[in-house]
Amino acid sequence: RLPGRGGGAMAACPAALRRAGNEEFRRGQYGPAAELYSRALAQLEATGKARPGAGGRAGGGSPLNRGCVSRAGDASAEERSVLLANRAACHLKDGACSLCVADCTSALELVPFGIKPLLRRAAAYEALERYSLAYVDYKTALQVDCSVQAAHDGVNRMTKALLEKDGVSWRQKLPPIPTVPVSAQTRWSIPSAQAPGTNTPPATAPQGERGGNTAAGMERARTLKEEGNEFVKKGNHKKAVEKYSESLKLNKECATYTNRALCYLALKQYKEAAQDCTEALKLDPKNVKALYRRAQALKELKDYKSSIADIKSLLKTEPKNTAALRLLQELNRA
C-alpha cells in the first residue's frame, strides 16, 4: 500500500497508475513513483492488454481508475516505452544510473530514437563516466531535435571530457553514431491537427527527394555515403563527391556535408567546401569538422576575418585542438 493511496491502487488500470506515478514524481517521491510505473508495466506485460481496473466506470471504484479507458486493447509499445522512460527518470534522480541505462535501453528498443530516453541514458552514462556512450546519445538526440539545448550542452561537456581522457584522437575511439530516420526527426515534423504548434520544416530540414523518407531511401543514402568514404580512402575525391552528392539527395546529413567539403578542399574548390560546411552547421551549429574545414576554405579564399571567427568558435568547444590552434597561428600571421 502506497502512502496517501487506498488499497484500490493495486486494481488500477495502467493509465491511472502512470498518472499517479507522475504525481508522485512531481512531489519528489521517486521511489513510490518508480513502484507505480513498475505496477503499470507488470499489468501491460502480464496481460498484453490495458484492461480497466475494478469499478472501471467513470466515477466508480478507486479514484485511480477515473478516466481509465474502459475497453480492453493491446498494450502498445509506446505505452511501455513511456513507462520505462519515466521509471528511468526516477532511477536517475535516485542515483541508480545502471538501472536508468537499462530502462532507457528497453524503452528505445520499443520505440527507437525517443528523445527522453536518449537524454536520460546520456545523463546516466555521463554520471557513470562512460563519456563515449554519453556523447553518442547526445549527438543522436540532436539528430532527433537539434533545438534541445541540454543535448548541445552535453555534447560540449563530453567533447571536453573525451579530449582530456583520450587526447586529440578521441573521435577515432567513438562507437558509431546511428543515423536517425527522417520520420523520427521531431524538429522538422510538419504541423497537423493532432500536433498543434509543431515546428515547420526549415529550408535545411533533411527531407531529401522522393524516396528519402522511406527506410529504403535512408539505407540507400547510408550506402552511398559509405561508398564515398571508400573513394576518399583511395584518394579519388572527385568520385567521392559524386557519391556524397547522390546521398545528400536522399538524406541531408551533417556528416555527409562535411565529408564532401573535405573532398572539395582536396580539389581546391574552396567556395563549394565553404558552402557545404555552412549547410552542415545549419544542422549542427557546433560541429567541429564543419567549423575547421570552413575555416580552411575561407583562408584559401583570403577571408581571414571569417576564418579566424570559425576557429575561435571551434576552440570554445575544443580548446586544445592542435590543428585548430596551428591554423589560428597561420591566420594571425596572414
Long-range contacts (C-beta under 8 A, 24 or more apart in sequence): 2-32, 2-35, 2-36, 3-29, 3-32, 5-64, 6-62, 6-63, 8-53, 8-54, 8-55, 8-61, 8-62, 8-63, 8-64, 8-65, 9-36, 9-39, 9-62, 9-64, 10-39, 11-53, 11-54, 11-55, 11-61, 11-62, 11-65, 12-39, 12-53, 12-62, 12-64, 12-65, 12-68, 13-43, 13-50, 13-51, 13-52, 13-53, 13-56, 13-64, 13-65, 13-68, 13-69, 14-40, 14-41, 14-43, 14-44, 14-50, 14-75, 14-79, 14-83, 15-40, 15-50, 15-67, 15-68, 15-69, 16-53, 16-62, 16-64, 16-65, 16-66, 16-67, 16-68, 17-43, 17-64, 18-82, 18-83, 18-86, 19-64, 19-67, 20-64, 21-86, 22-86, 25-86, 25-89, 25-90, 30-90, 30-93, 30-94, 31-90, 31-94, 33-86, 33-87, 33-90, 34-87, 34-90, 34-91, 34-94, 37-83, 37-84, 37-86, 37-87, 37-90, 38-87, 40-83, 41-80, 41-83, 41-84, 41-87, 44-75, 44-79, 44-80, 44-83, 45-75, 45-80, 47-75, 48-74, 48-75, 49-73, 49-74, 49-75, 50-74, 50-75, 50-79, 77-110, 77-111, 78-110, 78-111, 80-107, 80-110, 81-107, 81-108, 81-110, 81-111, 81-114, 81-117, 82-107, 84-110, 84-117, 85-114, 85-116, 85-117, 85-120, 88-117, 88-120, 88-121, 88-124, 89-116, 89-120, 91-124, 92-120, 92-123, 92-124, 92-127, 95-127, 97-124, 97-125, 97-127, 97-128, 98-124, 98-128, 100-124, 101-125, 101-128, 112-184, 113-140, 113-143, 113-144, 113-178, 113-180, 113-181, 113-184, 115-141, 115-144, 115-145, 115-148, 115-186, 118-144, 119-148, 119-150, 119-151, 119-154, 122-151, 122-154, 123-154, 126-154, 126-157, 126-158, 131-158, 131-161, 131-162, 131-165, 132-158, 132-162, 132-173, 132-174, 132-175, 133-175, 134-158, 135-159, 135-162, 135-174, 136-174, 136-175, 136-176, 136-177, 136-178, 139-177, 140-177, 140-178, 140-180, 142-284, 143-179, 143-180, 143-185, 144-180, 144-184, 144-185, 144-186, 144-187, 145-185, 145-186, 145-187, 146-187, 146-283, 146-284, 146-285, 147-187, 147-199, 152-285, 152-286, 155-286, 156-286, 156-317, 159-288, 159-317, 159-318, 160-317, 160-318, 160-319, 163-318, 163-320, 163-321, 168-320, 168-321, 168-322, 168-323, 179-218, 179-221, 179-222, 179-251, 179-253, 181-215, 181-218, 182-206, 182-207, 182-208, 182-212, 182-213, 182-218, 182-251, 183-213, 202-282, 204-252, 204-279, 204-282, 204-283, 205-252, 206-251, 206-252, 206-253, 206-283, 207-252, 208-248, 208-249, 208-250, 208-251, 208-252, 209-249, 209-250, 211-250, 212-249, 212-250, 212-251, 217-250, 217-251, 218-250, 218-251, 220-250, 221-247, 221-248, 221-250, 221-251, 221-253, 221-256, 222-247, 222-251, 224-250, 225-253, 225-255, 225-256, 225-259, 228-256, 228-259, 228-260, 228-263, 229-259, 232-259, 232-262, 232-263, 237-262, 237-263, 237-266, 237-267, 238-263, 238-267, 241-267, 252-279, 252-283, 253-283, 254-280, 254-283, 254-284, 254-287, 254-290, 255-280, 257-283, 257-290, 258-287, 258-289, 258-290, 258-293, 261-289, 261-290, 261-293, 261-294, 261-297, 262-289, 262-293, 264-297, 265-293, 265-296, 265-297, 268-300, 270-297, 270-298, 270-300, 270-301, 271-297, 271-301, 273-297, 274-298, 274-301, 286-313, 286-317, 288-314, 288-317, 288-318, 288-321, 292-321, 292-323, 292-324, 292-327, 295-324, 295-327, 295-331, 296-327, 299-327, 299-330, 299-331, 299-334, 304-331, 304-334, 307-331, 308-332
